[in-house]
Amino acid sequence: MKRDGWKRGVVFLVVPVLVLALSAAVLAQDGKKITGKTVNVNKATAEEIAKNCPLIPLGLAKKIVEYRQDMGVFQSLEELLQVDGFDKKLLNRVKPFLLLEGLGGGDCTC
Protein backbone atom coordinates (compact mmCIF):
# COMPACT_ATOMS: atom_id res chain seq x y z
CA MET A 1 0.00 0.00 0.00
CA LYS A 2 2.79 2.45 0.79
CA ARG A 3 4.28 1.97 -2.67
CA ASP A 4 0.98 2.91 -4.33
CA GLY A 5 0.92 6.20 -2.41
CA TRP A 6 4.48 6.89 -3.50
CA LYS A 7 3.56 6.30 -7.15
CA ARG A 8 0.60 8.65 -6.90
CA GLY A 9 2.83 11.31 -5.37
CA VAL A 10 5.30 11.02 -8.22
CA VAL A 11 2.51 11.33 -10.79
CA PHE A 12 1.18 14.44 -9.08
CA LEU A 13 4.66 15.97 -9.17
CA VAL A 14 5.71 14.88 -12.66
CA VAL A 15 2.56 15.84 -14.59
CA PRO A 16 2.60 19.55 -13.62
CA VAL A 17 6.33 19.75 -14.43
CA LEU A 18 5.71 18.25 -17.88
CA VAL A 19 2.84 20.65 -18.53
CA LEU A 20 5.02 23.63 -17.59
CA ALA A 21 7.88 22.38 -19.77
CA LEU A 22 5.61 21.96 -22.78
CA SER A 23 4.09 25.40 -22.23
CA ALA A 24 7.55 26.95 -22.12
CA ALA A 25 8.47 25.23 -25.40
CA VAL A 26 5.38 26.65 -27.10
CA LEU A 27 6.11 30.14 -25.75
CA ALA A 28 9.74 29.92 -26.90
CA GLN A 29 8.59 28.90 -30.36
CA ASP A 30 6.29 31.92 -30.54
CA GLY A 31 9.16 34.20 -29.54
CA LYS A 32 11.56 32.98 -32.26
CA LYS A 33 12.36 35.12 -35.26
CA ILE A 34 10.86 33.91 -38.51
CA THR A 35 12.78 34.15 -41.77
CA GLY A 36 11.32 34.07 -45.27
CA LYS A 37 10.90 36.14 -48.39
CA THR A 38 8.27 38.73 -49.16
CA VAL A 39 5.59 37.52 -51.54
CA ASN A 40 2.93 39.35 -53.51
CA VAL A 41 -0.36 37.62 -52.66
CA ASN A 42 -2.02 39.24 -55.68
CA LYS A 43 0.41 37.66 -58.16
CA ALA A 44 2.08 34.64 -56.53
CA THR A 45 1.13 31.03 -57.12
CA ALA A 46 0.11 28.87 -54.18
CA GLU A 47 3.49 27.15 -54.33
CA GLU A 48 5.33 30.49 -54.19
CA ILE A 49 3.27 31.63 -51.21
CA ALA A 50 3.86 28.40 -49.28
CA LYS A 51 7.57 28.27 -50.16
CA ASN A 52 8.40 31.86 -49.27
CA CYS A 53 6.00 32.73 -46.48
CA PRO A 54 6.56 30.87 -43.23
CA LEU A 55 3.54 29.51 -41.39
CA ILE A 56 1.37 29.29 -44.52
CA PRO A 57 1.11 25.66 -45.62
CA LEU A 58 0.39 24.75 -49.23
CA GLY A 59 -3.29 23.95 -48.52
CA LEU A 60 -3.92 27.42 -47.11
CA ALA A 61 -1.91 29.01 -49.91
CA LYS A 62 -4.17 27.26 -52.41
CA LYS A 63 -7.21 28.71 -50.63
CA ILE A 64 -5.67 32.18 -50.89
CA VAL A 65 -5.20 31.80 -54.65
CA GLU A 66 -8.73 30.36 -55.09
CA TYR A 67 -10.20 33.29 -53.15
CA ARG A 68 -8.21 35.73 -55.30
CA GLN A 69 -9.45 34.05 -58.49
CA ASP A 70 -13.08 34.13 -57.30
CA MET A 71 -13.17 37.57 -55.67
CA GLY A 72 -10.43 39.53 -57.45
CA VAL A 73 -7.18 40.90 -56.11
CA PHE A 74 -6.84 41.67 -52.44
CA GLN A 75 -7.40 45.33 -51.60
CA SER A 76 -5.86 44.97 -48.13
CA LEU A 77 -4.05 42.27 -46.21
CA GLU A 78 -6.94 42.18 -43.74
CA GLU A 79 -9.07 40.76 -46.56
CA LEU A 80 -7.10 37.52 -46.07
CA LEU A 81 -9.25 37.00 -42.98
CA GLN A 82 -12.06 36.07 -45.40
CA VAL A 83 -10.03 33.04 -46.52
CA ASP A 84 -11.10 29.88 -44.69
CA GLY A 85 -8.36 28.90 -42.25
CA PHE A 86 -6.80 32.35 -41.97
CA ASP A 87 -7.20 34.09 -38.61
CA LYS A 88 -6.04 37.36 -37.05
CA LYS A 89 -3.17 35.75 -35.13
CA LEU A 90 -1.76 34.20 -38.29
CA LEU A 91 -2.23 37.41 -40.25
CA ASN A 92 -0.31 39.40 -37.64
CA ARG A 93 2.57 36.91 -37.74
CA VAL A 94 2.88 36.75 -41.54
CA LYS A 95 2.07 40.37 -42.45
CA PRO A 96 5.74 41.36 -42.83
CA PHE A 97 6.10 38.71 -45.55
CA LEU A 98 3.06 39.70 -47.61
CA LEU A 99 2.78 42.38 -50.26
CA LEU A 100 -0.14 43.57 -52.35
CA GLU A 101 2.01 45.42 -54.89
CA GLY A 102 5.54 45.07 -56.16
CA LEU A 103 7.43 41.97 -57.10
CA GLY A 104 8.33 40.55 -53.69
CA GLY A 105 11.17 38.14 -53.23
CA GLY A 106 13.13 40.29 -50.78
CA ASP A 107 14.47 38.73 -47.60
CA CYS A 108 12.52 39.36 -44.41
CA THR A 109 13.43 38.44 -40.84
CA CYS A 110 10.78 39.28 -38.30
Phi, psi and omega in degrees: 000321181296325179295322179298319178296322178297317180296317179298321179297320178295317179299317181293336177273321185286317184301311179298324179295317178297317179298316179296320180296316179294321178297319180296322179296319179294318179295320179296321180296320179293332182275351182288150175286147181246134181243138178191197178239152176288147182220139179274108183290348178270352181231335188287151172282166178301319181296320179294320179297311182295322182290318188265336184254112180297151176077358175250105179287166184302320180301317179289323177298322177296322178294325178297314181293319178299316178300315180298321179291323181281321189252351184096177184296154178287133177271335177210158178293332179297337178296339176299338178295343177281346180281128180302125180100352179261128178234174185298321180298313179297315180303314180298326181284328185258354182311317181299341183265352187252137177236154172256338181228170179082180186268332184077192178092353178284153179288146179217128174236118184233000000 
